[in-house]
Amino acid sequence: MTERYGYAGKILRVDLSSGTINHTPSADYADRFLGGRGIAAKIYWDEVPADVSAFDPENRLIFATGPLAGFSGLSGSRWQVCGKAPAMTPEEFSYCNFGGRWGGQLKFAGYDGLVIQGKSDRPVYVFIDDDVVEIRDASALWGKNTVETREILKEELGRTVAVVACGPAGENLVSYAILLADNDASGSSGFGAVMGSKKLKAIAVRGKGKVTPGNLEKFKEVKEHVRQLLWKGPGYMELIAKPEAHIEVVPGQKVKLDLCLGCAGYDGRITVESRDGKKRGKSLCGSSLFYLDRVSKYYGEQNEVPFYVNRICDEYGVDALAIESMMKWLSRCRHAGILTDENTGIPLSKVGSWEYMEALVTKMSLREGFGDVLAQGIQRAADTLGAEAKELVADYVSKAGHLLTYCPRTFPVHGLLYAMEPRQAVNQLHEMGLVLFQWVNWANGLEGAYLSSDVFRKIAARFWGSELAADFSTYDGKALAAAKIQDREYAKECLILCDFTWPVTHTLSGDHIGDPSIDSKMLSAITGTEVDEEELYYIGERVLNLQRAIHIREGHRGRESDQIPDAFFTIPLKGHAMNPECQAPGKNGEITSRTGMVVDREEFERMKDEYYQLREWDVATGLQTKAKLEELDLHEVAQDLGRRGLAV
Ligand code: SF4
């Protein structure tokens, strides 16, 4: 490591067309863009012209860690992949965020990031072993699934290497192809297909470096503070020791904790072993719920099918969340008589069964028969089938093909968070979303629930700019809340902190109000340079503006494009499993129900006005102003957008 604490010092660059391998200094980016999304977005801005398609060799696959990567006890070893994303309709810059240990290994090998460009003429993989970086033949790996690929490379190179790979879906340029890494950490946006387009099967990395904090005393203090903030109450240690006692699994399945490198908390990240002991796979948040209800309905009981369908998605390398919305659309098309078991070759009538999912995932990944249509993604597949099928595209599907959750009819602030992002930015939605779920427990009198309306208001004032953010009956105060959430979450994506742990908005003890200043304290301790909360958020604001500029350059039309699906304005809200009564706090913290609500169009536009004003963008067009970009030290961006007539 160099003396610039928190950074390995180099960004590795691999050009698969020429076979060139070199590196550039991280210092070129670190001060202004910190790490993760910030550095990746800046590299993308500098190097990927707006009209380059996702599968063009000139597209970049940019892997980035943050300054906290590699340190223990902070949950800060996440890593990002960014580039032009084929899952988006239309294609545009996007991102994904991984856990596990691959990012930490990259940093230990001496690199804060890795930029892949060009295209190989034969299948290859990249092997990084500290200073030794090689492009190696991967003919024998082509066609293998993600897990097989990982295992073959670990057998060959040693178990300590971390591997990220694409599966057959990526090789076949399926829009929803994922990347899968160690600990079954996966990343969407279609970057598995970008890797496939470059004929790059995998990247294996091993590093022997270490990380050192710039201020050891402060680092120890901050870690202790983090530990106390995250203390989760009685029973927590038993939970860590025996996760199977707290997680519902099918009888006979074994579970094992599977934490990411440097985890400070624990969120239920486990691996599950099938009853016959032949397969292991992750169970975490979305993956633990995927296909569960459909299986129960189809078989009349819970069984191992959800485990196997998660596994097949990971092995072929397709995004289970995108499959979720695709299933909804396929069922609608079947009921409308557009699609049948016969004309698709997929047993659509048996949704919920193993056969259904096996056929869907296999055909799509291998582009067999009707799978070739589905491989384009929902929106393009619907275009192929015609107007009626297009009308049946799920109402709440993001540009990345995901169903939209944490609905803006419940959370007025989420209308803005959805409108400004290329994909569902779940980390932004979690900030208020997870607080609301705790409040719902309190509203329903659950034993031990402490997040009352009063606590909610205080959290709102501390984290989201004013107590108004905790009043779900009004659109007032929501533009400010959106800006606060975004600035913090963009900074978080640069550090890169885990979304399951950060921010700590509420605590079990004391006044129950969390501490947003801890992120900047961790950064200060690691870099040895003092950064306060506001300075960190300012970097977040800069990175948000950079990402906005990229999208504007790629065709996003400002105010006109800052939209949410029409269904949110027209279809009244119904309850869901996490909040059946759609409960939310009202004006004076009273318990109200938002059942039947829609987003008010006029209020939504008024929120946008207020939001653009707060951002110091042009209110009429939603375009950024050159003055604001200059103020954010984004001079090159101001000049470029100004020249194109895309900033005022
Ligand atoms: S909380 Fe979960 S996802 Fe986050 S770092 Fe820990 S194990 Fe990984």
Residues whose N, C-alpha, C, O or C-beta is under 5 A from the ligand:
A	BS01	SF4	S75 G99 D258 L259 C260 C263 A264 G265 Y266 D267 R269 C498 F500 T501
